[in-house]
Amino acid sequence: MAITSLAPDVSTPKKSLVEKSSRAVLRLVPDMGTGERADNKAFITFVSVVGGVGLLLLLGINTLLAQGAFELHRLQGQATTLSDQRDAMVRQIAKASSPDQLAADATKLGMVPSVNPRFVAVDPSTNTTPSK
């Protein structure tokens, strides 16, 4: 008697295991034999709504940015105008405080230039009289 005759048949359990596992896998796949298809209407509606809301939000953001750009342009123009006005006033003040203009205004008021200036000493110890 041979030893192989005492060993159990291994091929039979493998075949039954393969048949059972293939039936189990086939059971996991949905039955498409009826001709029914999955309904895509809900998905298409969802994607359309999300796309529409996204476009509306994008339009709103774009509008707000455009308003900000117009406001920025207006404020830059106003800053330029104020800077020009400030420069004009600085030029007027410089012209009015120039030595030539001050001398002409003093002459119009009746003032005369001093030929022999005198200085007042606040500290009496440094008061010296000029020699004649």
GULUMSE-401521 format. One record per residue (C-alpha): z, y, x; residue in three letters. Coordinates in pm, whole numbers, always signed. Layout:
# GULUMSE-401521
<r><Z>Z</Z><Y>Y</Y><X>X</X><r>ALA</r></r>
...
//
This chain:
# GULUMSE-401521
<r><Z>+0</Z><Y>+0</Y><X>+0</X><r>MET</r></r>
<r><Z>-98</Z><Y>+334</Y><X>+130</X><r>ALA</r></r>
<r><Z>+129</Z><Y>+637</Y><X>+142</X><r>ILE</r></r>
<r><Z>-125</Z><Y>+855</Y><X>-40</X><r>THR</r></r>
<r><Z>-90</Z><Y>+644</Y><X>-347</X><r>SER</r></r>
<r><Z>+278</Z><Y>+728</Y><X>-362</X><r>LEU</r></r>
<r><Z>+219</Z><Y>+1107</Y><X>-341</X><r>ALA</r></r>
<r><Z>+162</Z><Y>+1297</Y><X>-666</X><r>PRO</r></r>
<r><Z>-183</Z><Y>+1429</Y><X>-745</X><r>ASP</r></r>
<r><Z>-194</Z><Y>+1796</Y><X>-633</X><r>VAL</r></r>
<r><Z>-537</Z><Y>+1883</Y><X>-772</X><r>SER</r></r>
<r><Z>-439</Z><Y>+1835</Y><X>-1135</X><r>THR</r></r>
<r><Z>-156</Z><Y>+2092</Y><X>-1140</X><r>PRO</r></r>
<r><Z>-380</Z><Y>+2345</Y><X>-955</X><r>LYS</r></r>
<r><Z>-651</Z><Y>+2310</Y><X>-1217</X><r>LYS</r></r>
<r><Z>-411</Z><Y>+2357</Y><X>-1503</X><r>SER</r></r>
<r><Z>-253</Z><Y>+2657</Y><X>-1330</X><r>LEU</r></r>
<r><Z>-593</Z><Y>+2823</Y><X>-1276</X><r>VAL</r></r>
<r><Z>-691</Z><Y>+2762</Y><X>-1639</X><r>GLU</r></r>
<r><Z>-364</Z><Y>+2904</Y><X>-1772</X><r>LYS</r></r>
<r><Z>-376</Z><Y>+3211</Y><X>-1546</X><r>SER</r></r>
<r><Z>-738</Z><Y>+3288</Y><X>-1636</X><r>SER</r></r>
<r><Z>-652</Z><Y>+3264</Y><X>-2005</X><r>ARG</r></r>
<r><Z>-355</Z><Y>+3498</Y><X>-1950</X><r>ALA</r></r>
<r><Z>-576</Z><Y>+3753</Y><X>-1773</X><r>VAL</r></r>
<r><Z>-833</Z><Y>+3734</Y><X>-2048</X><r>LEU</r></r>
<r><Z>-565</Z><Y>+3798</Y><X>-2305</X><r>ARG</r></r>
<r><Z>-476</Z><Y>+4132</Y><X>-2136</X><r>LEU</r></r>
<r><Z>-825</Z><Y>+4270</Y><X>-2185</X><r>VAL</r></r>
<r><Z>-868</Z><Y>+4427</Y><X>-2531</X><r>PRO</r></r>
<r><Z>-1102</Z><Y>+4248</Y><X>-2765</X><r>ASP</r></r>
<r><Z>-1423</Z><Y>+4450</Y><X>-2770</X><r>MET</r></r>
<r><Z>-1611</Z><Y>+4196</Y><X>-2976</X><r>GLY</r></r>
<r><Z>-1568</Z><Y>+4396</Y><X>-3298</X><r>THR</r></r>
<r><Z>-1787</Z><Y>+4681</Y><X>-3169</X><r>GLY</r></r>
<r><Z>-1513</Z><Y>+4945</Y><X>-3197</X><r>GLU</r></r>
<r><Z>-1500</Z><Y>+5217</Y><X>-2935</X><r>ARG</r></r>
<r><Z>-1207</Z><Y>+5422</Y><X>-2826</X><r>ALA</r></r>
<r><Z>-1188</Z><Y>+5756</Y><X>-3013</X><r>ASP</r></r>
<r><Z>-1269</Z><Y>+6047</Y><X>-2781</X><r>ASN</r></r>
<r><Z>-1238</Z><Y>+6318</Y><X>-3048</X><r>LYS</r></r>
<r><Z>-872</Z><Y>+6395</Y><X>-2968</X><r>ALA</r></r>
<r><Z>-940</Z><Y>+6415</Y><X>-2595</X><r>PHE</r></r>
<r><Z>-1243</Z><Y>+6639</Y><X>-2640</X><r>ILE</r></r>
<r><Z>-1045</Z><Y>+6867</Y><X>-2873</X><r>THR</r></r>
<r><Z>-758</Z><Y>+6889</Y><X>-2622</X><r>PHE</r></r>
<r><Z>-989</Z><Y>+6969</Y><X>-2331</X><r>VAL</r></r>
<r><Z>-1172</Z><Y>+7231</Y><X>-2540</X><r>SER</r></r>
<r><Z>-847</Z><Y>+7400</Y><X>-2646</X><r>VAL</r></r>
<r><Z>-713</Z><Y>+7403</Y><X>-2290</X><r>VAL</r></r>
<r><Z>-1045</Z><Y>+7545</Y><X>-2163</X><r>GLY</r></r>
<r><Z>-1054</Z><Y>+7813</Y><X>-2434</X><r>GLY</r></r>
<r><Z>-694</Z><Y>+7919</Y><X>-2370</X><r>VAL</r></r>
<r><Z>-766</Z><Y>+7929</Y><X>-1997</X><r>GLY</r></r>
<r><Z>-1069</Z><Y>+8152</Y><X>-2049</X><r>LEU</r></r>
<r><Z>-869</Z><Y>+8387</Y><X>-2273</X><r>LEU</r></r>
<r><Z>-593</Z><Y>+8411</Y><X>-2014</X><r>LEU</r></r>
<r><Z>-848</Z><Y>+8479</Y><X>-1744</X><r>LEU</r></r>
<r><Z>-1002</Z><Y>+8754</Y><X>-1958</X><r>LEU</r></r>
<r><Z>-660</Z><Y>+8910</Y><X>-2015</X><r>GLY</r></r>
<r><Z>-573</Z><Y>+8904</Y><X>-1645</X><r>ILE</r></r>
<r><Z>-910</Z><Y>+9053</Y><X>-1557</X><r>ASN</r></r>
<r><Z>-860</Z><Y>+9332</Y><X>-1811</X><r>THR</r></r>
<r><Z>-515</Z><Y>+9415</Y><X>-1672</X><r>LEU</r></r>
<r><Z>-652</Z><Y>+9425</Y><X>-1317</X><r>LEU</r></r>
<r><Z>-933</Z><Y>+9654</Y><X>-1426</X><r>ALA</r></r>
<r><Z>-685</Z><Y>+9891</Y><X>-1591</X><r>GLN</r></r>
<r><Z>-480</Z><Y>+9892</Y><X>-1271</X><r>GLY</r></r>
<r><Z>-791</Z><Y>+9974</Y><X>-1068</X><r>ALA</r></r>
<r><Z>-877</Z><Y>+10268</Y><X>-1296</X><r>PHE</r></r>
<r><Z>-520</Z><Y>+10396</Y><X>-1273</X><r>GLU</r></r>
<r><Z>-528</Z><Y>+10362</Y><X>-894</X><r>LEU</r></r>
<r><Z>-856</Z><Y>+10555</Y><X>-875</X><r>HIS</r></r>
<r><Z>-715</Z><Y>+10833</Y><X>-1096</X><r>ARG</r></r>
<r><Z>-398</Z><Y>+10861</Y><X>-886</X><r>LEU</r></r>
<r><Z>-595</Z><Y>+10867</Y><X>-561</X><r>GLN</r></r>
<r><Z>-806</Z><Y>+11154</Y><X>-696</X><r>GLY</r></r>
<r><Z>-491</Z><Y>+11337</Y><X>-801</X><r>GLN</r></r>
<r><Z>-338</Z><Y>+11284</Y><X>-454</X><r>ALA</r></r>
<r><Z>-653</Z><Y>+11422</Y><X>-292</X><r>THR</r></r>
<r><Z>-645</Z><Y>+11730</Y><X>-515</X><r>THR</r></r>
<r><Z>-277</Z><Y>+11794</Y><X>-440</X><r>LEU</r></r>
<r><Z>-338</Z><Y>+11750</Y><X>-67</X><r>SER</r></r>
<r><Z>-622</Z><Y>+12004</Y><X>-80</X><r>ASP</r></r>
<r><Z>-400</Z><Y>+12251</Y><X>-271</X><r>GLN</r></r>
<r><Z>-121</Z><Y>+12204</Y><X>-14</X><r>ARG</r></r>
<r><Z>-363</Z><Y>+12268</Y><X>+273</X><r>ASP</r></r>
<r><Z>-489</Z><Y>+12586</Y><X>+102</X><r>ALA</r></r>
<r><Z>-132</Z><Y>+12713</Y><X>+59</X><r>MET</r></r>
<r><Z>-49</Z><Y>+12636</Y><X>+424</X><r>VAL</r></r>
<r><Z>-357</Z><Y>+12834</Y><X>+530</X><r>ARG</r></r>
<r><Z>-254</Z><Y>+13129</Y><X>+309</X><r>GLN</r></r>
<r><Z>+99</Z><Y>+13128</Y><X>+455</X><r>ILE</r></r>
<r><Z>-36</Z><Y>+13108</Y><X>+811</X><r>ALA</r></r>
<r><Z>-272</Z><Y>+13398</Y><X>+743</X><r>LYS</r></r>
<r><Z>+3</Z><Y>+13612</Y><X>+586</X><r>ALA</r></r>
<r><Z>+249</Z><Y>+13544</Y><X>+870</X><r>SER</r></r>
<r><Z>+7</Z><Y>+13610</Y><X>+1156</X><r>SER</r></r>
<r><Z>+108</Z><Y>+13898</Y><X>+1389</X><r>PRO</r></r>
<r><Z>-201</Z><Y>+14104</Y><X>+1306</X><r>ASP</r></r>
<r><Z>-140</Z><Y>+14075</Y><X>+930</X><r>GLN</r></r>
<r><Z>+231</Z><Y>+14157</Y><X>+969</X><r>LEU</r></r>
<r><Z>+146</Z><Y>+14468</Y><X>+1176</X><r>ALA</r></r>
<r><Z>-109</Z><Y>+14582</Y><X>+918</X><r>ALA</r></r>
<r><Z>+138</Z><Y>+14530</Y><X>+631</X><r>ASP</r></r>
<r><Z>+410</Z><Y>+14720</Y><X>+821</X><r>ALA</r></r>
<r><Z>+172</Z><Y>+15013</Y><X>+882</X><r>THR</r></r>
<r><Z>+85</Z><Y>+15022</Y><X>+509</X><r>LYS</r></r>
<r><Z>+456</Z><Y>+15048</Y><X>+431</X><r>LEU</r></r>
<r><Z>+491</Z><Y>+15348</Y><X>+664</X><r>GLY</r></r>
<r><Z>+653</Z><Y>+15179</Y><X>+961</X><r>MET</r></r>
<r><Z>+563</Z><Y>+15283</Y><X>+1312</X><r>VAL</r></r>
<r><Z>+581</Z><Y>+15077</Y><X>+1628</X><r>PRO</r></r>
<r><Z>+874</Z><Y>+15153</Y><X>+1859</X><r>SER</r></r>
<r><Z>+772</Z><Y>+15311</Y><X>+2189</X><r>VAL</r></r>
<r><Z>+1113</Z><Y>+15297</Y><X>+2357</X><r>ASN</r></r>
<r><Z>+1310</Z><Y>+14999</Y><X>+2226</X><r>PRO</r></r>
<r><Z>+1691</Z><Y>+14996</Y><X>+2246</X><r>ARG</r></r>
<r><Z>+1913</Z><Y>+14691</Y><X>+2236</X><r>PHE</r></r>
<r><Z>+2259</Z><Y>+14661</Y><X>+2090</X><r>VAL</r></r>
<r><Z>+2510</Z><Y>+14468</Y><X>+2300</X><r>ALA</r></r>
<r><Z>+2766</Z><Y>+14279</Y><X>+2097</X><r>VAL</r></r>
<r><Z>+3003</Z><Y>+14217</Y><X>+2393</X><r>ASP</r></r>
<r><Z>+3138</Z><Y>+14551</Y><X>+2527</X><r>PRO</r></r>
<r><Z>+3197</Z><Y>+14411</Y><X>+2877</X><r>SER</r></r>
<r><Z>+2824</Z><Y>+14361</Y><X>+2925</X><r>THR</r></r>
<r><Z>+2743</Z><Y>+14707</Y><X>+2788</X><r>ASN</r></r>
<r><Z>+2573</Z><Y>+14892</Y><X>+3067</X><r>THR</r></r>
<r><Z>+2395</Z><Y>+15216</Y><X>+3024</X><r>THR</r></r>
<r><Z>+2061</Z><Y>+15254</Y><X>+3189</X><r>PRO</r></r>
<r><Z>+2049</Z><Y>+15500</Y><X>+3473</X><r>SER</r></r>
<r><Z>+1853</Z><Y>+15820</Y><X>+3428</X><r>LYS</r></r>
//
